[in-house]
Amino acid sequence: MSLEIQQIINSSFGVSLVSALGREIPPWLGHRLSDFVAERISAQRNSKMVQAVRANQWVISGEKLEKAALDEAIRQTLRNAARSIFDLYHYIHDASAIDRLIVIDQSIQQLFERREFAKRGLVMAGLHISSFDFVLQALHLRGIQPLVLTIPDPRGGRRVEFEMRKKTGMNLMPASVNTLRQAIKHLQRGGVVLTGIDHPIPDAKYRPRFFGRPASLPTHHIYLATRAQVPVMIMVTNLQPDGRYTVVRSHPIEMESHPDRQLEMLRNAEKVLSIAEAFIRKVPHQWTMSLPVWPEALEQVPD
């Protein structure tokens, strides 16, 4: 049964259904329904999704959480994920509501006033904290049009999400050798490229350390930044107690050169990830990554 739930959630039907419900029902009911669904899913101990969240939360806790505390961490994480998903689909076509819902931290006001092509390009790195999509919406509504690199060849529910984002006018491009070349040129012209950095990938060429463990994470943002000689900036949203989302960022992270290309990639990736760790530690239950970032931890996490 748990596998069936996960398949439905990730299917085009599942995403379309959630989108339709999000548009039609009021927030008070949507939040209650989100909590109910999250509670039901968190109880499915054999679900691959639940197992992945369990392992991820255990690792970021310093591998200290025991069974009861892990169960609560999973419940809170899935509740936050469901809440963010509902809010996204309920407000995605309501620009004025999104403008009220998203709070821009003063430290990034200057960034939102940035011209499309400035003196120097910038790689924006997103984390799946709260709602990564609200970062995209905040940028888009304030006139910033970054080149957004998405997962390669999105299918099923991911394809539906991709098309929905495209309809809002975002400049989306699935990652490939060709799009990476285009992204480098865009950066060299002074543009902004935005991409996620915490979605695990199989057979990763590099395994930078993340929370003390080698992680199966992408490093294409490091490749882009080092080739274009531009900094990386992490940008995330935090869900606040009042239901609004605050967009915050890191300082620009400059890339360091090294004659050994492999060491250069790993050191810069770990430099960025060490700052990403600090964002996650502040709101661990808002880090909603539901795929195993450390696959070996699935067998090590306490039952």
N, C-alpha and C positions, 0 to 999 in steps of 0.2 A: 504493500500500500504506500509506503514512504517513497519508493522509487516512482510510483505513479504520480504522487504529488509533485515531486521534483520535475518530472517530465512535463506536467501540465504547466507549471510555473515558467519553464524555459521555452515553451512552445509558442508559436505565433498565435494560436488560439488563446493561450493563457494571457499573453501580453495584451492582446486585443480586448479580452474580457475585462482585465484590470483597468485598461484605459477607458473603456465604456462606462464602467462603474464609477471610476474616478470623476468623470465628467458629469454624471447624472445625480449622484447622491450628495447631500450637504456634508460639510466638514465634520459636524458633531457625530453624524452617523458613520461617516467614513473612518474616523479615528477609532470608534468603537469596533467597527468591523475589522479594521486593521489589527487591533489588539487581539481580537478573537482568533483571527487566522494565524497570527504569529504564535499565540499560545498553543494552538493545535499543531502547528508545524514543529515547534520546539519539543513537543512531547514525542515526536517520531524519532526515537533514539537511533534507529537503523538507517535513517535518511542520510544520503551522502552529503547533503547540504548541512545538516545538523552536525555531522561528524567533522566536516571541514571547519565550521564556525567554532566548534568545541576545541579543535586542535589549534586554530589560530589564536583564540582567546587565551588558551593555556600558555602558548609561547610568549605572547606579549605581556602576560602577567609575570614573566620571569620564571615560568614553569612552577609556580607556587600554588595555584588554585587547586583545591581538592574537589571532590564530586559535587557537593551541595553548592559550593560557590561557583563552580563551572556551570551547573544547571541554571543558576540565576543569571550568570553572564550571557548564556545563550538566549535565555528568555528576553532579557533586556535588549540584546543586540538585534534579535529578530523583530521585536516591537518597534525599535527605532527604524529598522530597514523598511518595515511595512508602512509606518507613518510617513516616511520620506517618499516612498513610492506613490502612496495615495495623494500626498500634497502635490507632487510633480504632475500627475495626470489630471488632478482637479484644476490646477492653475496654469497649466502649460500654455493655454491659448488666451489667457487673461493678463495682458501686459501690465495693467495698472495694479492688479492684485499682487503680481509677482514683485513689482516695484515696492509695494508696501511690505511684503513678506520678507524681502531680502534686505539685510542691514549691511551697508558697506563700511568696513572698518576705516577709520581716518587714515591709517598708514598706507592704504592703497588708493586713496582718492586721486593721487597724482597719476597712478597707473591708469585709472579709468579716463583720465583726460589725455592720455597718450594718443598721438596721431597713428594712423594705420601703419605708416612706414616712418620710423624714427631713425636717429643716427645709428643706433645699434639694435640688432634683433634680440629676441628673448624667447626662451623655451619655458612655457608654463607647464608645470608638472602637477597633475591632479591625483588625489587619493580618494578612495571610496569611504570617506568620512561623511556621515549623514547623507547628503545628496550631491554627488559629483555633477549631476545635470543642472543643479541650481547655479553652480559656478558658470556653466555655459550660458544659462539664461541671463545671469547678471551681466556678463560681458556683452552679450548680444544686445540687451536692452539699452546699454549705455554706449552703443555705437562701436564697440571693439569687435572686429571681425577676424579672429585668429583662424589660421589653418588648423583644423582639428583632425588629428590622426586617430582613427578608431581601430578596433581589432580587425585583422584581415578576414575577408570573406565572411561577413556576418550572415548567419542563417537562423531560421526559425524565429524565436522571439527576439533575438538580437537584430535580425533584419527588420522586423516591425519597428523596433526602437530607433534603428538607423533612419528609416524612412520618416518617422515622426519628427525626429530632430531636423532632418532635411527640410521639412515643410515649414519650419520656423525661420528658415533662411540661413541656417548655419552652413559654413564651408567645410563639409565633412569629406574625408578621404580615408578609405581603409588602407592600413599600412602595407606597403610593398616596396620592393627595390626602387621602382619608378617614383612612387610618391615620396620616398625618403630623399631622392635626388631633388624633387620639386621643393620639398620642405627646406633643404639646405639653401637653395637659391632664394627662397622666400625670406629666410633668416638673414642671409647676406645682404638683402635689400633693406633690412631694417624691420621686417615684419615679425609677427608673433605666431608661434606654433604651440598648440596646446595638446597634451596627450596624457593618458593615465600611466602610472608607473607601478601600481601594486596588483595588477591583474596577472596571476601566474601563467606561465607559458610552458608547454612540454618541451623537453630537450633543449633547454636554454643553453646558449653558448657559454655564458658567464653565470656564475652563481655568487653574487655579492652577498656579504654578510648583512643580515637584517635581524635585529633583536638577538644578536649573538650567534645566529645560525646561517649557513649558506642557504639562500632562497632562490627559488625558480622564478625570478622576476625579469622583466624586459630591461634592456639597457639601450634601446634605440634613442631615448632622449639624450643620453650621454654621447652617443655617436653624432647626433645632430649638433649638439652644443660644441663639441670639440672640433668638428669639421668646420662649422661656421664661426667658431671663436666667439661665442656668445654665452651669457650666464643662464643658469636654470633658476627658476623661482617656483616654489611650491605654493599652491593655492587650494584652500579647502573651505567647506562650509561647516559650521557648528550649529546644531539645533539647540535653541535656547528654551528655557522653561516657559516663556510666554508664547511659544509656538513659532517664533520667527527664526530666520536663518542668518547668521552672521558670516560674512565672507572675510577670511583672514589670509595672510600670506607670510612667507618667509622673506628674509633679505635675499638679494641676488647672490647666487652661489657661483663663483667663478670656477671654471675648469682648470685643472693643473696638467701641464704636459709632462710626458715621461717617454724616454726612448723606447721602452718596452710597451708595445701597444696593448697587450693584455693587462699589464699592471696599470696602465693609464685608464683603461676602461673600468677595472675593478675599483681602483682607488677613488675615482670620481663618482662612480655609482654608490659606493659606500659613504662617501661624503654627503651626497644628497639624501641617502636613506637614513643616515644618522639624524638628520633634521626632521625627516618624515616621522621617525620614531617619537620625537618630542610631541608632534601634533597628535599622534595616536594615543600616547600616554595620557594626555590631558582629557580625552573623551574616549576611553577604550571601547565602551559599549556602542559608540557611534561608528566604529570601524566595521563596516557591514560586508567586508569581503567574504563571500560564501563559497570560495574555491580554496583548496589547500595550498597555502603558500609554502609550507614545509611538509611535503608528502610523508616523510619519514615520521613526523610527529603524530600521524594518525594512529600508529601502533604504540606510541609511547604515552599518550595522554591517559590520565587515570580514568578508570571506569566508574 
